[in-house]
Amino acid sequence: MHKILVVLGALGRIVLAIGILLLLPAFVAMFFGEYSSIGGFLYPSIVAIFVGSLLTVTIPLSFKDIGLFEAMVISALGWIIASIIGSVPYIKIINMSPVDAFFETMSGFTTTGMTLIKTIEGKPYSLLFWRAFTQWIGGVGIILFFIVVFAGGAAPGIRRLYLAEAREEKLTISTWYTVKYIWIIYFMYSALCVIALWLAGMNPYEAITHAFTALSTGGFSTRTASIAAFQNLTIELIFIIFMIIGGISFLAHYTLFTKGIKYFLRYYEVKAMLLIIAFSTSVVALDLIIHSGGRLFDALRISLFQVVSIMTTTGYTTIDINTLPPLSKAVITILMFIGGGAGSTAGAIKVARIVIAVKAVSYELGKIFLPRGAEKPIRIGLRVLPEEDVLRIMTFIIAYLIFYIVGVFALTFRGVDVFSAMSAVASAQGNVGPAFVSLFELDNISKIVLALEMWVGRLEVIPVLALISFKAWRSVLGRSSP
């Protein structure tokens, strides 16, 4: 089968899936009596379902025909197309400009949480539901949603699509069952979060929408002031727990359910993540006490929430982070690069890669003191890490930083000051959300740059490089290989 047909067939099914998803907020609009908003969801839904169905019927798709390059192209283009379709309700319902609407939708699907809506209160419930729902879908991934809906069995193409959406962990031997269990775990935690928030005092609607954005580590809220609007310690503690859950690898959660808490806590990335959170919280709390003179409890409450929110790349806030002292701002910015666990819903470089990079540097320094010809392997947990894996991880980190530098140059070229540009690009590419910059003052080109940085960060660079490479398109436009 011609590879371009494989790509078009898969993209058609993604368009169909997004069209079907748009029906849900239309029903929410009907439930709340927001009849003027129904068309904003229904029209793009009908068009997407028609186009997607047409491509699905006319182009049969066998997942065994999907090679690695095709999977990369499908993944990269799938997120762009989903964000274009998903932006229509913002344009139709609240008259956002196409650029702003695309930015908002990309921020949703990539679970970044940056927003160009100045005042959240008063916006239609259905639109805010869609806004939160895009983050819930994006938390696990558009391609993983596509796989669980349209795929089945053990075709190699499923594994390639799985890898193309920046996932490597295998919960079971079968990739399809791995995706299935990821969705089961995700849905279960989401339901628990809804119940906990409801019992803590949120109304059912806000409990559902915030559960969508907490487990996905997305950070969109139904309040302009984010979680600060609730002024509720219990709600903050619930969010801290579920943000950490969202920021931990699904493999670690699967280990928890199958082997117990002891094996879960032994997982090296979980230990490293909790250690970083504890250290960063202590530094920020101490900095707040020194510069603000507040109580220890208040400093710990503020610092723990902000540190967990930023490190898990959720982006909720209980204070204006622009008011933080300089050292605390530095800690927050560093956490934007670190991110959560590999294979979690969180973004950024990921704790596992940071740990491996530190061990690789330590390994190279240690070789100086070893006898000639002696070898000391790099160990992660109980396993020895092959050198090719270390090289692959270091290559990713370098590529990630190159995209970051390009983004910073692009924003500074548009007149944004250096620190604001560095903060904005770190937040966008890390899929974090808050930044030390006013998004409302940016021009359209700067907004597009940040939206693309969100896309690059969510796909973890490689599919984007594949999309813009001549070799990828030569492969796609050629014949499929046996």
N, C-alpha and C positions, 0 to 999 in steps of 0.2 A: 504493500500500500504506500502511495506517495506520502512523504513525511508532512508536507504542508496540509494534506487532508487530515492526518492524525492530529495536528495542532488545531485546525479549524473545528474538527469534531469534538475535541476536548473543550475548547473555548465555548463552543455552542452549548454544551451541557452546563458549563459554569454560568453562562448567561441565563439559561433556563432556571438553574437553581436560585440565582439572585432574584429573578422575576417572581418565583414562588415565595421566597422569603419576604418580598415586599407586600405580599397579601396580609401578613400578620399585623403590621401597624395599621393597615386599612381597617381591619377588624377592631383594633384598639380605638381607632377614630370613631367607628360606629358605636362602640361601647360607651365612650365618653360624650357622644353627641356632637362630635366635631365634624359635621357633615361637609363643611367647606374644605376640609383637609383630605377627605377620602380620595378625591381625584388626583391629588399630588402623589399618592402611592399607587393608585389603581392604573393610571395611564402608563407610567413607566413599567409597571408590572405586566400589563397586557402586551406592550411592545416587546419586552424582554422574553416573555413566555413564547410569543409568536416566533420571534427570530431564533430563539434557542431551540424551540421545537422543530422549526424548519431545518436547522443545521443537524439536529439530532436524528431526524427521520431520513434526511438525504445523505448523511455521512455516517455509516456504521462505524463503531469504534471498538477495537479490540485492544485491551490494555497491554497485551504482549507486543504490540507494534510500537509502543512508546519507548524510544531510546532515551539515554540520559540527556542529550542536548535538547530533544523535543520536550522532555519533562521540565528542563530549566526554562525554556521559552514559554511553555504553557503556564508555569508558575508565575514568571515575571509579568507576562501580559494579563494573566487572570486577575491579579490584584489591581492592575490599572483599570481594566474593563469594569470590574466590580465597583471600583470607586467612582467611575464615571456614571454608571447606572444609578448607584446609590446616592449620588449627589442631586438627582432630579427633585426629590421631595423638598430639599432645602430651597431650591430655586422657585418651585411652584408655590410652596406654602408660606415662606417668610421672605421671599424676594431677595435671597442672597445672590450675589454675583456668581457666575459660573466658576471663577477662580476660587472664591471663598468657599463655595459649596463643595468643590473638589477637595480643597484643603481639609474641610471639616470631615468629609467622608473618608478620605485617606487616613486622617488622624483617628477616625473610629475603627476602621478595619485593621489598621496596624497597631491598635491599642496604644496609641501615643498619648492622646488626651489633650493636645493643644486645641484651643477653641477660638473661633472668631465671632462667637455670639457674646456680645457684651453683657446682656442681662438675660439670664436663663428663665427666671420666674416670668410667668405670663405666656411662655411659648406653648403651643399645643402639646397635650400629653402624648399624643400619637407620635409627634415628631421627636420628642425627647425619648420615647420608647425606642424608636428606630435608631436614634443616636446611640443609645446604650446597647441595643441589640447588635449593631454592627461590631461593637467591641467584643461582645460575647462570642460571636461567630469568629471574629478575627483572632481571639485568644488562642484557640486551637489551630485555626487556619482555614482559609477558604478552600485550599486544595484538599485538606483532610476532610472537610465537609463534603466536597465533591467526591472523594474516594468512598466515603461511607455510604453515600446515597447511590452512586452509579456503579461502583466496582464490587467485585466479589471474587473469591478464589485466591489464587496465589500467583497471578501473572507477574513477571518481572517488572512490567511497567508500573505497577502499583508501588513497588519498592523505590523505583526511580522518582516517581512523583513525590513520595514521602521524603526522600533525600533532598529534592529540589525545594521543599518548603522548610529548609533549615532544620531538619530533624534527623537524628541518627539512632536514637535509643530504640531497642527492640524489647517489648514487654513479653512477647511470645515469638515462636519461630515464624509464624505467619505475619506479614506486614498488615494485611487487612484486619486480622484479629487484634493486632497492636493498636491500630487506629480505633477499632471498635471499643476496646477497653479504655483508651484515652478518653473517648467521649462519655463512657459510662462513669468513670471517675470524675470527670469534669461536671457532668450533670448532677451527680450525687452531692459534690461539694457546693455547687450552686444552690441546690435545694436547701441544704443545711444553712447556708448563708442567709437565704431569704427568711427562713424560720427564725434564726437568731436575731436578725435585724427587726423583724416584725415584733418579736417578744420584747425587744429593747425599746420599742416605742415608735418605730417608723410605721407609716401606713403601708398597706400591702403594695401599692403601686411603687412607692419609693424603695421599699424593701427589695422588690423584684429588679428594678432598674439599677440599683446600687449593687446588688449581688452580681448582675451581669458585668459590671465594670470593676468589681473588686477581684473576682476569681480570674478574670481575663487580664488583670493588672493594667487596666485601661485608664481609669480615673475620671471618666465623665461623670458629672453629678447633675442632679436636677436643681441644684442651688448654685447661684452665682458665687457665693462664698465657699463653695465646696463643703467639706465636712465641718468646717468651722461654724456653719449655719445652725448645726444641731446642738452644739454646746452640751454634749452628752458623753461622759467618760465611758460608759458601758458601750455605746456605739463605736467609739474610737478603739476600744480594746478588741471588739469584734472585728473591726476592719484590720487592725494590726495582725490578728490571727489569720484571717483569710487572705490578706495580702502576702503574708509569708507562705501560706499554703500554695497560692498561685505562683509564687516565685521559686518554688521547689520543683525539681524534675518529676515528670510523671513516672519515670522509672523508679524513683525513690518512693513515690506514693504506692506504686504497685508492690514494691518490696515491703512497705508497711502493711498492706492488706494480706500479702501472701506469706510473709515470714515473721512479722511482728515488729514492735517498737524498737527492740534491741538492735536489729539489723538496720532499721531505718536510721537510727541515731549514729550508727557506725559509718554511714555513707559519707565519704570524705567531703563532698560538696555541701551537704547539709551542715556539717561541722564548721566548714570554712565560712559559709554564709552567716551562720549564727554568731561566729566569732567576730566577723567584720561588723555586723549590726551592733553587737555589744560594745566594741571598741569605738565605733563612730558615734554611737549614742552618748557614750561617756565624754568624748571630746566636745561634741556640740553642747551638751548640758553644762559642762564646765565653762565653756566659752560664754554661754548665755548668763550664767551666774556671775562671772567676772564683769561682763559688760552691761548687764541689765540689773543685777543685784536682786533677782527674784528668789523665790523659795526653791529648794532642791526638788520637791515633788513636781512643781510646775515646770521646771526646766527639763526634768526627765520626761514628763508627759509630752511636752512640745517636741523635744529632740527625738524621742523614740518614734513618734508617729511620722515625723518628717523623714527620718533616716530610713525607716522601713518602706515608706511610700516611694522614696526616690530610688533606693537600691533595688526594689522589686519592679521598678519602672512603672508603678501605678500612677503616681502623680496627684493623688489627693493631697489637700493641705488643710491644716487647722490654724495656720497663721499666714501672713504675707511673707514669703521667703525673701523678698527684697529687703525686709527689715532685719534680717539676720546679720550678726557681726561678720567681718571679713573671713576669719578662720572657718566659721561655720559654712559660709558660702563656698569656700575652697573644698571642704569635706563633701558638701552636697554635689559639687561639680565632679569631683573624682568618682563618687558613687554612680553618677550618670554613665560613666564609662564601664564600670564593673558590671552592674546589672544583677540579674538573678541567676537561677540554675539553668544549665544546658538542658534543653528538652522541656522547659517550663513554658508558661505563657509570658514570661518576662522578656525584655529585650536587652540591648547593649552587648558588650563583648562576652559576658557570662563568667560566673565564678570559676567554673571548671577550667576554662582557658587561661584565666589569670593565674590560677594555682599552677597549672602546667608550665606557663611562661616563667613564673618565679622559680620553679624547680629546674627548668632548663638553664636559666642563668646561673643558679646555684651549682648545677652539674658542671657547666663549663668552667666556673671558678674552681670547683673542687678538683678538676682534672690537673690543675697546676701542681697540686700537692700529691698526686698519685704517682706511683712508680711508672716508668715508661712501659707502655703496652697494657697496663692494668685497665679494667673496665668496671664502672660502677653504674648499673642501670638506673633509669628514672622510674621510680615506683609511684603509682597513683592508687591509693587504697591497697589492695592485695595483689594488684597486677602490675607487670612490667610494661611500660609504654614503649612501643617500637619507635625508632627514630623518625620513620616516615610520618607517623602521627604527630610527633612534635613539630616537624617541618611544616606539615599542613596547618597546624594551629598557629604557628608563628607567621605563616604566609597570610592567613586570614586576618590576624591582628594588624599586620602591615597594610593590607588592602583596606581594612576598616579605617585606619588612620589616614590613608591617602584620600578616601572619600570625605573624611571629616575635614581635612585641610582644604580640599577643593571647595567644600561648602562654605567654610569660613572665608576664603578668598572671595567667593561669589557674593556673600552678604556684605563684606567690607567694601567691595567694588560698588555696591548699591548704596553706600553711605552709612551703613550700620557701624557703630564703634566696635573696636576689636573684642572687648570683653563680652559685650552683648551678643556679637556674632558667634564667639566661641561657645557661649552658654546655650544659645538657641540651636546651633547645629548639634552640639553634644546631646541636648534634650531630644531633638527631632530624630537624629540617627539612632539614639539609644531607646527610642519609643517611650520616653519618660513623661513629658508634658510640660511641667513648670519650667520656666527659664527666667533669667535676669534680663528680660527685654519685654517691651510692649509690642505684642503682635499686631495690634490695631494700627500702629504707625508704619508698618512695613508696606512696601509697594507690591504690586502683583507678581513681579519677577522674583522677589525675595520669598513670597509665599509659595510660589511654585518650587523654588529651590528647596525650601524646608519640607514641602510635601514629598518631593522626590527623595530627600534624605530619609524621611520616615519609611518610604518604600524600600530603599537600599538597606536600612537597618533591619527591617522586619524579615527580609529575605536573606539576610546575612551575606550580602555582597555577591556571592558566586553566581546565582541566577542572573543578576543584573549584568555582570561581566559577560556571561554567556550570551545574553540578549544583544549586547552591543558589539559582540565579536563577529568578524567576518566568517570565521570557521563555523560558528553556530548556524548562521543563516545559510551557509553553503551546505551544511548538513541537513537543515530543514527543507531546503528547496531541492535537495537531491532525493534519491531513492532510498528507502529503508534498507538497512543492512540485515542480512540473515542472522 
